[in-house]
Amino acid sequence: MTFASKVPTIAPNLDGSALRIAVVMARFNTPVCEGLRDACLAELAALGVTPENVLLMSVPGALEIPLVLQTLAESGRYDALVALGAVIRGETYHFELVANESGAGITRVGLDCAIPVANAVLTTETDEQAEVRMLEKGRDAARVAVEMANLHKALQA
């Protein structure tokens, strides 16, 4: 028997049947954001999260996501949050500002409010790159939200 086999572990848990999840989607770059949304919601359903335990809302863009996440986190009604959006490089510095500030704000909500937040705000060079990534990133966000919500609950028990 190895040392590693004797160490207590918490196994990943992807059972979403008892979880409440809120999803905040940016509307800027709508086709990509809707692809993220559809993939995320389908994966949440596949993981057992029921429709009545999901709240979906939209905001104008990625910079507006953190404030809504913070409000949701402070409500205490959700086990995890999901941020969906697409920031696609243009010809100005604005891309860096939006990508960096939205990412930092999303991370800060999770840490400040002690709630799992799955960040699926894509930051890509082109529309094509975003379209290629949107389905997998949407599914991944759902899996992250469910796994981290269950881990967070296990750590608090």
Beta strands, then each sheet from edge to edge (+ up, - down):
strand 1: 21-26
strand 2: 54-59
strand 3: 80-88
strand 4: 117-124
sheet 1: 2+ 1+ 3+ 4+
end
